[in-house]
């Protein structure tokens, strides 16, 4: 094969997963402006933020959305959300606009908002559930009255749409005119259409959101006493400067000044990840096999509410019964291995608690899986997961040559040394490339690449 093609494929395989999730190819957050009322010098619009991700949700402190006005618009009033700054409204002597900023930033109200400031499906503190787990809480509404348009009362779509959900990671396309939104009234017998609709799709990039991974995977089995830990430095390494409180190993450090100031401090470990997912092959029966999954929180200052774990494994093609988690099998286009989504049970273990003085926070379940006699085997690590996600973030997996194997398996068939050496070279190069991109400031170029790639995937006929 042409060496240039190999180079292209290699770089594509590196950047592609960072801006396109193959396990959730249609996942995005869509922002819609529906103008349902014209005024003398502006309009009233309902803004919808809809999360279409199957398993990536918006956690605390919630979403923020911003844009730049195309003309001289101001926000006269809002319900269901608020602008963080009013700006300079000195030109409006006979009224008090909600915000005169050219580039307002909007934040959701909390559940304790006063009734006169609320609207339907608002006021959840910016939290959005994933579409698969809780579709009823996967969207948020707010209304905005826009003025100061003068004769151009029809207005232009806001520009430079930016979404923080809750931090960086999303890249939004232009707000474009689409077919007006239609809703139903009178029990579905009457259709009502808004005057105008602008819509934008925001896609997620792991690279833009997190400079380092946020979780890792460890493995163990009943047939091998070896425990495969998370890879060293999965989420970073301990700093050589001991004065920096990146982690805590002693109980008396929990009340120190660095602990109070820092946003995230994790328990000191070789992997340095806030979250670890442990997969243990527990037992093997005639028609079933059993797995125990434990999710541990090493973060001393953060609880993970409404957490979820995604596992890719061919065993989920058969019936799987978790005892202490909710679960759903996700559609997996283009993959032979099935993908299962797990999340906590309400009022039982839906919150993954922060680490304490004596132990890390954890949730756990056993999963009983039916066997497929044609594919099931304990050889060559088949019973171990292919890929694991926590809250939508890809977790660092151990290398295959470190997997716990059957004791009587031939070492030559279980440990491909040459392939392992090649993999290590690739991982070293990917790490170096990632750091170089960050150093040279290519983040914005990568976000544009991700947005173009997403458009190409979903609109192949336009090219």
C-alpha positions in Angstrom: 0.0 0.0 0.0 1.1 3.5 -0.7 3.0 4.9 2.4 1.1 8.2 2.1 -2.2 6.3 2.4 -0.9 4.5 5.5 0.0 7.9 7.1 -3.4 9.3 6.2 -5.2 6.3 7.7 -3.1 6.5 10.8 -3.8 10.1 11.5 -7.5 9.6 10.6 -7.7 6.8 13.2 -6.2 9.1 15.8 -8.4 12.2 15.2 -11.6 10.3 14.3 -12.4 8.9 17.7 -11.8 12.3 19.3 -14.6 14.1 17.4 -16.8 11.2 16.4 -18.0 8.5 18.7 -18.5 5.2 16.8 -20.7 3.8 19.7 -23.0 6.9 19.4 -22.7 8.1 15.8 -25.8 10.4 15.9 -25.1 11.8 19.4 -25.2 15.6 19.6 -26.9 18.5 21.4 -29.2 20.5 19.2 -30.1 24.1 19.9 -33.3 25.5 18.3 -34.7 29.1 18.2 -38.5 29.1 17.5 -39.9 32.6 16.9 -43.6 32.3 17.9 -44.4 36.0 18.3 -43.5 39.3 16.5 -43.3 42.6 18.4 -43.0 46.2 17.3 -39.2 46.1 17.3 -38.3 42.4 17.7 -39.7 39.0 18.5 -40.3 36.4 21.2 -38.5 33.1 20.8 -38.5 29.8 22.6 -35.0 28.3 22.8 -34.7 24.5 23.1 -31.5 22.7 24.2 -32.0 19.0 23.3 -29.5 16.3 24.3 -29.5 13.4 21.7 -26.6 11.6 23.2 -27.4 8.0 24.1 -25.2 8.1 27.3 -23.4 11.4 27.6 -25.4 13.7 29.9 -24.8 17.3 31.2 -23.8 17.2 34.8 -23.3 19.9 37.4 -22.8 22.8 37.3 -25.0 22.5 34.2 -25.1 24.0 30.7 -24.3 27.5 29.6 -25.0 28.9 26.2 -23.7 32.1 24.5 -23.9 33.8 21.2 -23.2 37.2 19.4 -26.0 39.3 18.1 -26.0 39.9 14.4 -27.4 43.5 14.7 -28.1 45.7 17.7 -30.4 43.3 19.5 -31.0 43.4 23.3 -32.8 41.0 25.6 -35.9 42.7 26.9 -36.9 39.9 29.2 -36.4 36.2 29.8 -38.2 33.3 31.5 -36.7 29.9 32.4 -33.1 31.2 32.3 -31.1 34.3 32.8 -28.2 36.3 31.3 -25.2 36.4 33.6 -24.5 40.1 32.8 -26.9 43.0 32.1 -24.2 45.0 30.4 -24.5 48.8 29.5 -28.1 49.7 29.1 -27.7 53.5 29.5 -29.2 54.2 26.1 -32.6 52.8 27.3 -33.8 55.5 29.7 -37.5 54.5 29.8 -37.1 50.7 30.3 -34.8 48.3 32.0 -33.7 45.5 29.6 -32.7 42.2 30.9 -29.3 42.3 29.0 -27.7 44.7 26.6 -24.6 42.6 26.1 -23.5 42.1 22.5 -22.4 38.6 23.5 -24.7 37.4 26.3 -24.2 34.2 28.2 -27.3 32.4 29.3 -27.6 30.0 32.3 -30.5 27.8 33.4 -32.5 28.6 36.5 -32.6 26.3 39.5 -35.6 24.3 40.7 -36.2 27.0 43.4 -36.9 29.7 40.8 -40.0 31.9 41.4 -43.0 30.8 39.4 -43.2 34.0 37.4 -39.7 33.4 36.1 -40.3 29.8 35.1 -41.5 28.2 31.8 -42.2 24.6 30.8 -39.3 22.1 31.0 -36.9 24.7 32.5 -35.2 25.2 35.8 -33.2 22.0 36.4 -30.0 23.9 37.1 -28.7 23.2 33.7 -28.7 19.4 34.0 -29.7 17.3 31.0 -30.1 13.5 31.1 -29.0 11.3 28.2 -31.7 10.5 25.7 -31.7 6.8 26.3 -31.7 6.9 30.2 -34.3 9.6 30.7 -35.7 11.3 27.5 -38.2 13.4 29.5 -35.3 15.2 31.2 -33.0 15.3 28.1 -34.1 18.8 27.0 -34.5 22.3 28.5 -36.6 25.3 27.4 -36.3 29.1 28.0 -38.1 32.1 26.4 -36.4 35.3 25.4 -38.0 38.6 24.2 -35.7 40.3 21.8 -35.9 44.0 20.9 -34.1 47.1 19.5 -34.4 45.8 15.9 -36.2 48.9 14.5 -37.5 48.4 11.0 -35.7 45.0 10.7 -38.2 43.3 13.0 -37.7 39.9 11.3 -34.1 39.8 12.7 -31.1 37.7 11.8 -30.0 34.5 13.5 -27.5 34.9 16.4 -23.9 34.2 15.4 -20.9 32.3 17.1 -23.1 30.0 19.1 -21.1 28.5 22.0 -22.2 25.7 24.3 -20.6 24.8 27.6 -22.0 21.5 28.9 -20.7 22.1 31.5 -17.2 22.8 30.3 -15.5 23.0 26.9 -15.8 20.1 24.4 -18.7 21.1 22.1 -18.4 22.8 18.8 -21.6 24.3 17.4 -22.4 24.9 13.7 -24.2 28.0 12.4 -27.8 28.7 13.4 -29.5 28.2 10.1 -33.1 28.6 8.8 -34.9 25.3 8.7 -38.6 24.3 8.3 -40.7 26.0 11.0 -41.4 23.8 14.0 -44.9 22.3 14.2 -46.6 21.4 17.4 -50.0 19.7 18.2 -52.9 21.1 20.1 -56.4 19.9 21.1 -55.4 16.4 21.6 -53.3 16.2 18.4 -56.2 17.3 16.1 -54.7 20.8 15.4 -51.2 21.6 14.1 -49.7 24.9 15.1 -46.6 26.3 13.3 -44.1 28.9 14.6 -43.2 31.8 12.3 -39.5 31.0 12.0 -37.0 28.4 13.2 -33.2 28.6 13.5 -31.3 25.4 14.4 -27.7 24.4 15.2 -26.0 21.1 16.0 -23.3 21.0 18.6 -20.9 18.0 18.4 -18.6 16.7 21.2 -14.9 16.2 21.1 -13.1 14.3 23.9 -9.9 16.0 23.0 -11.3 19.5 23.4 -13.0 18.6 26.7 -10.3 16.7 28.5 -6.5 17.0 27.9 -6.1 13.7 29.8 -8.5 10.7 30.3 -10.8 10.7 33.2 -11.2 7.0 33.9 -9.4 3.7 33.5 -10.2 -0.1 33.5 -8.7 -2.9 35.7 -9.4 -6.6 35.1 -9.4 -9.9 37.0 -10.8 -13.4 36.6 -11.6 -16.4 38.8 -9.3 -18.6 36.7 -6.1 -16.5 37.2 -4.9 -15.0 40.5 -3.3 -12.2 38.6 -5.1 -8.8 38.7 -4.4 -6.5 35.8 -4.4 -2.9 37.2 -5.1 0.3 35.3 -2.1 1.3 33.2 0.3 3.5 35.0 -0.2 7.2 34.4 -3.6 6.5 32.7 -4.9 10.0 33.6 -1.6 11.7 34.4 1.4 11.1 36.6 2.2 12.4 40.0 4.0 15.7 39.7 7.7 15.7 40.7 7.0 18.9 42.6 5.6 17.5 45.9 4.2 21.0 46.9 1.5 20.7 44.3 -1.5 18.9 45.8 -2.5 16.8 42.8 -3.4 13.9 45.0 -3.7 12.9 48.7 -2.2 9.8 50.2 -2.5 10.7 53.9 -5.7 11.2 55.9 -4.4 14.3 57.7 -4.1 16.1 54.3 -7.8 16.2 53.8 -8.1 19.4 55.8 -5.1 21.2 54.4 -5.2 24.5 52.6 -4.4 23.0 49.2 -7.4 20.7 49.6 -9.8 23.6 50.3 -8.6 25.6 47.3 -8.4 22.9 44.7 -11.4 21.9 42.6 -10.4 18.3 42.1 -8.1 16.2 44.2 -7.9 12.5 43.8 -6.5 9.7 45.9 -2.9 9.0 45.1 -2.5 6.0 42.8 -0.4 4.7 40.0 -3.1 5.5 37.4 -4.1 8.9 38.9 -7.7 8.6 37.5 -10.7 10.1 39.2 -12.7 7.0 38.3 -11.8 3.3 37.9 -14.0 0.6 36.4 -13.1 -2.9 37.5 -14.3 -5.9 35.5 -14.1 -9.3 37.3 -15.1 -12.6 35.6 -16.6 -14.2 38.6 -17.8 -17.7 37.6 -18.6 -20.0 34.7 -21.7 -22.3 34.6 -23.1 -24.7 32.0 -25.5 -22.2 30.4 -24.4 -18.9 32.0 -21.4 -17.0 33.2 -21.2 -14.2 35.8 -19.3 -10.9 35.9 -18.9 -8.4 38.7 -18.5 -4.7 37.7 -17.3 -2.1 40.3 -17.1 1.6 39.6 -14.9 3.4 42.1 -14.6 7.2 42.7 -11.1 8.4 43.7 -12.1 12.0 43.7 -12.2 13.6 47.2 -14.3 16.6 46.2 -16.8 15.3 43.6 -19.9 13.1 43.6 -21.0 11.8 40.2 -24.8 12.1 40.0 -26.7 10.1 37.4 -23.5 8.3 36.4 -23.5 5.7 33.6 -21.1 3.1 32.2 -21.0 1.7 28.7 -19.3 -1.6 28.0 -18.6 -3.1 24.5 -18.6 -6.9 24.6 -19.8 -9.7 22.3 -21.4 -11.4 25.3 -24.2 -8.8 25.3 -25.7 -10.3 22.2 -27.3 -12.8 24.7 -29.5 -11.9 27.6 -27.7 -10.1 30.4 -29.3 -9.5 33.8 -27.6 -7.0 36.2 -28.7 -7.3 39.8 -28.0 -3.8 41.1 -27.9 -1.5 38.0 -30.4 -0.5 35.3 -29.3 -1.5 31.8 -30.1 -1.2 28.1 -28.5 -2.7 25.0 -27.7 0.1 22.6 -27.8 -0.1 18.8 -24.3 -0.7 17.5 -24.0 0.2 13.8 -21.0 -1.4 12.2 -19.9 -3.4 15.2 -20.1 -7.1 15.8 -19.7 -6.7 19.5 -22.8 -5.5 21.3 -22.8 -2.4 23.5 -24.6 -2.3 26.9 -25.4 0.8 28.9 -25.6 0.6 32.8 -26.8 3.3 35.2 -27.8 3.5 38.8 -31.2 2.8 40.4 -33.1 5.8 41.7 -32.8 6.3 45.5 -30.4 3.4 45.7 -27.1 3.9 43.8 -27.7 6.6 41.2 -25.0 8.8 42.9 -21.4 7.7 43.0 -20.1 9.2 46.2 -16.8 11.0 46.6 -13.8 9.3 48.3 -13.6 9.5 52.0 -10.9 9.2 54.6 -10.8 5.5 54.7 -12.1 4.3 51.4 -13.1 5.4 47.9 -16.7 5.8 46.9 -18.1 2.9 44.8 -21.1 1.2 43.2 -21.1 -2.4 42.1 -23.3 -5.1 40.5 -23.2 -8.7 39.4 -24.3 -9.5 35.8 -25.5 -12.9 34.8 -25.1 -13.5 31.1 -26.4 -16.3 29.0 -23.9 -18.3 26.9 -23.7 -18.5 23.2 -22.2 -22.0 22.7 -20.7 -21.0 19.3 -18.7 -18.0 20.6 -18.2 -18.2 24.3 -14.7 -19.0 25.5 -12.4 -18.1 28.4 -9.4 -18.2 26.1 -7.4 -15.3 24.8 -9.2 -12.7 27.0 -12.6 -13.2 25.2 -14.5 -12.7 28.5 -12.9 -9.3 29.0 -14.4 -6.0 27.7 -13.3 -4.4 24.4 -14.1 -0.9 25.4 -15.5 0.9 28.5 -16.9 4.4 28.8 -17.8 6.3 32.0 -20.2 9.2 31.6 -19.5 9.2 27.9 -15.7 9.4 28.3 -13.5 6.6 26.9 -11.6 4.8 29.7 -8.0 3.8 29.3 -7.8 0.0 28.8 -4.8 -2.2 29.8 -2.8 -3.6 26.9 -3.9 -7.1 25.7 -0.6 -8.8 26.7 -1.3 -7.9 30.4 -4.8 -9.5 30.4 -5.3 -12.4 32.9 -5.2 -15.5 30.8 -6.0 -19.2 31.3 -3.2 -20.8 33.2 -2.9 -23.7 30.8 -2.9 -21.6 27.7 0.2 -21.6 25.6 2.2 -18.4 26.1 3.1 -18.2 22.5 -0.6 -18.0 21.5 -1.5 -15.5 24.3 1.4 -13.1 24.3 2.0 -11.6 20.8 5.3 -9.9 21.8 5.9 -8.3 18.4 2.4 -6.9 18.2 2.8 -5.6 21.8 6.0 -3.7 20.8 4.2 -2.2 17.9 1.3 -1.1 20.0 3.6 0.5 22.5 5.2 2.5 19.7 1.8 3.7 18.5 0.7 4.7 22.0 3.9 6.7 22.5 3.4 8.5 19.2 -0.2 9.3 20.0 0.7 10.7 23.4 3.5 12.8 21.8 1.1 14.0 19.1 -1.6 14.9 21.5 0.8 17.0 23.6 2.2 18.6 20.5 -1.2 19.7 19.3 -2.0 21.2 22.6 1.4 23.0 22.8 1.1 24.4 19.3 -2.5 25.6 19.9 -4.2 23.5 17.2 -7.4 23.0 19.4 -9.5 25.3 17.3 -8.4 23.7 14.0 -9.3 20.3 15.4 -12.7 21.5 16.5 -13.4 22.8 12.9 -12.2 19.4 11.6 -14.6 17.6 13.9 -17.5 19.7 12.9 -16.8 19.2 9.2 -16.3 15.5 9.8 -19.7 15.2 11.5 -21.4 17.1 8.6 -19.7 14.8 6.1 -20.8 11.6 7.9 -24.4 12.7 8.2 -24.7 14.4 4.8 -22.6 12.2 2.4 -24.6 13.2 -0.7 -23.7 16.9 -0.3 -20.1 16.1 -1.4 
